[in-house]
């Protein structure tokens, strides 16, 4: 299961782009989030005219994760007469898109990923990010391997940690911050360092970076999203 990263940056560090990833399977495009910079990236890196089905799996509704979702919907609906699939456990995304002038006749909304060409399964995992919004990570499986994608989260769920340590997870992609605080919205790298023994860190990919901190994280044994994924 090969996910290609659109970007690896936090909302306030645009040099690294919005954190998000995509996967192509035949004529189907799968997206993990669709931030402000995502449509521009996809337009210039993928032959969108050759795509028949699009599945956008959303972690939460902050702008750096959904900022160009409306544009992606409009592109396929207006230019190709196709309705993309928007997946999120909370129907608040429907209300958000309605405020942008997009009703559900322009796209297909579902709380879960249905049957698809890649055989991909996406099980939502509720995570802590901010108090005023429900946020999710995902366990993603294609029948051959399972990975975890945290979205924005201030901590690693204990159950996900155990899956990594028991070998149930091939890879783990996690929100990683260089800033610690008493009321965090992102995961300070020291928390990952404390939770994950050194011998397991080569399967942990840091993302949503808030600064050019790659060397620091690599020194700790972690890897960086988008670099040597498999």
C-alpha positions in Angstrom: 0.0 0.0 0.0 1.9 3.0 -1.3 0.8 6.4 -0.2 2.4 9.4 -1.8 2.6 12.6 0.3 1.3 15.9 -1.0 3.0 17.7 1.8 4.4 17.1 5.3 3.9 20.6 6.9 1.7 22.1 9.7 -0.8 24.8 9.0 1.8 27.5 10.1 4.7 26.1 8.1 3.7 26.4 4.4 7.2 25.6 3.0 6.4 21.9 3.6 2.9 22.1 2.1 -0.3 20.8 3.7 0.1 17.4 5.2 -1.9 14.9 3.1 -1.4 11.9 0.9 -2.8 10.2 -2.1 -2.8 6.7 -3.7 -3.7 5.7 -7.2 -5.2 2.3 -8.1 -6.1 1.8 -11.7 -8.6 4.7 -12.4 -9.3 5.4 -8.7 -7.7 8.2 -6.7 -7.7 8.0 -2.9 -6.9 11.1 -0.7 -6.1 11.5 2.9 -7.3 15.0 3.5 -7.5 17.9 1.0 -5.9 21.0 2.4 -5.6 24.5 0.8 -2.6 23.5 -1.4 -3.8 20.0 -2.3 -5.8 20.7 -5.4 -3.0 22.7 -7.0 -0.6 19.8 -6.3 -3.0 17.2 -7.7 -3.6 19.3 -10.8 0.1 19.5 -11.6 1.1 16.0 -10.6 -1.8 13.7 -11.6 -3.7 13.2 -14.8 -7.1 14.0 -13.3 -8.8 13.6 -16.6 -7.9 9.8 -16.4 -9.5 9.4 -13.0 -12.9 7.8 -12.8 -13.4 7.6 -9.0 -12.2 9.8 -6.2 -12.3 9.0 -2.5 -11.4 11.8 0.0 -11.0 10.4 3.5 -11.1 13.3 6.0 -9.5 13.5 9.4 -11.0 16.8 10.5 -12.2 20.1 9.1 -9.4 22.6 9.7 -8.5 24.5 6.6 -5.1 22.9 6.1 -7.0 19.6 5.8 -10.1 20.6 3.8 -9.3 23.9 2.3 -9.4 22.9 -1.4 -12.0 20.1 -1.0 -14.7 22.4 -2.5 -12.5 23.1 -5.5 -11.8 19.4 -6.1 -15.6 18.6 -5.9 -16.4 21.4 -8.4 -13.6 20.4 -10.8 -14.9 16.9 -11.2 -18.6 17.8 -11.1 -18.5 20.8 -13.4 -15.8 19.6 -15.9 -16.3 15.9 -15.8 -19.8 15.4 -14.6 -18.5 13.1 -11.8 -19.4 13.1 -8.1 -16.4 12.4 -5.9 -16.8 10.5 -2.6 -16.3 12.4 0.6 -15.8 10.3 3.7 -15.9 11.6 7.3 -17.6 10.2 10.4 -19.2 13.6 11.1 -21.8 15.2 8.8 -20.4 18.6 9.7 -18.5 18.5 6.5 -21.9 18.5 4.6 -22.8 21.8 6.4 -19.4 23.3 5.7 -19.6 22.5 2.0 -23.2 23.8 1.9 -21.8 27.2 3.1 -19.5 27.1 0.1 -22.5 26.6 -2.2 -22.0 22.8 -2.7 -25.0 20.6 -2.1 -24.8 16.8 -2.0 -26.0 16.6 -5.7 -22.4 17.6 -6.5 -20.7 14.9 -4.4 -21.4 11.7 -2.5 -21.1 11.9 1.3 -20.6 8.8 3.6 -19.6 8.3 7.2 -17.4 5.3 6.0 -15.5 4.1 3.0 -17.5 1.7 1.0 -16.6 -0.9 -1.6 -13.8 0.3 -3.8 -11.4 -0.7 -6.6 -8.4 -1.0 -4.3 -10.2 -3.0 -1.6 -9.1 -0.3 0.8 -10.7 -0.3 4.3 -10.5 2.8 6.5 -11.5 2.4 10.1 -11.8 5.8 12.0 -10.0 6.2 15.3 -11.1 9.1 17.4 -8.1 11.2 18.5 -7.5 14.3 20.7 -6.6 17.4 18.7 -8.8 20.4 19.7 -11.8 20.6 22.1 -14.3 22.2 19.7 -14.1 19.6 16.9 -14.3 15.8 16.5 -11.1 14.6 14.9 -10.0 11.2 13.6 -7.0 9.1 12.6 -7.5 6.0 10.4 -6.4 2.4 10.4 -6.0 1.7 6.7 -5.8 -1.8 5.3 -5.7 -3.3 1.8 -5.9 -6.9 2.8 -2.1 -7.3 2.8 -1.0 -4.7 5.3 -2.4 -2.3 7.8 -1.1 1.2 8.6 -2.2 4.0 10.9 -2.5 7.6 9.9 -3.1 9.9 12.8 -4.3 13.1 11.2 -3.8 15.9 13.7 -3.4 14.4 17.2 -1.8 15.5 20.4 -1.0 11.9 21.5 -0.6 8.4 20.2 -3.6 6.2 21.3 -2.5 3.3 23.5 -4.3 0.8 21.3 -2.4 2.0 18.2 0.9 1.8 20.1 0.2 -1.8 21.0 -0.6 -2.6 17.4 2.8 -1.3 16.4 4.7 -3.2 19.1 2.9 -6.5 18.3 3.6 -6.2 14.5 0.0 -5.6 13.5 1.0 -2.3 11.9 3.4 -2.1 8.9 3.9 1.6 9.3 2.6 4.4 11.5 2.3 8.0 10.3 2.0 10.6 13.1 1.6 14.3 13.7 4.9 15.4 15.2 5.6 18.8 16.8 8.8 20.4 18.2 6.8 22.4 20.7 5.6 21.1 24.0 2.9 22.8 26.0 0.5 22.0 28.9 -2.5 22.0 26.6 -1.2 20.6 23.3 -3.1 20.2 20.0 -0.2 18.4 18.3 2.1 15.6 19.4 5.5 16.7 20.9 8.2 14.5 19.6 9.3 13.7 23.1 5.9 11.9 23.7 6.6 9.6 20.7 10.2 9.1 21.9 8.8 8.0 25.3 6.1 5.8 23.9 8.0 4.0 21.2 11.2 2.0 21.9 14.1 2.7 19.5 13.9 -0.7 17.7 10.4 0.2 16.5 10.9 3.8 15.4 12.0 2.9 11.8 8.3 2.1 11.1 7.2 5.5 12.5 6.9 8.3 10.0 6.7 11.9 11.3 4.4 14.4 9.5 2.7 17.7 10.0 6.1 19.2 10.8 6.3 22.7 12.3 9.9 23.5 11.4 12.9 22.0 9.5 13.4 19.3 12.2 14.0 16.3 10.0 17.6 15.7 11.3 16.5 15.9 14.9 13.8 13.3 14.3 16.0 11.0 12.3 18.6 11.1 15.1 15.9 9.8 17.4 15.4 6.9 15.0 12.1 8.1 13.4 11.5 8.5 9.6 9.9 11.4 7.7 6.6 11.1 5.8 7.3 11.1 2.0 10.9 9.9 2.3 11.6 6.2 1.6 8.0 5.1 2.3 8.7 1.4 1.8 
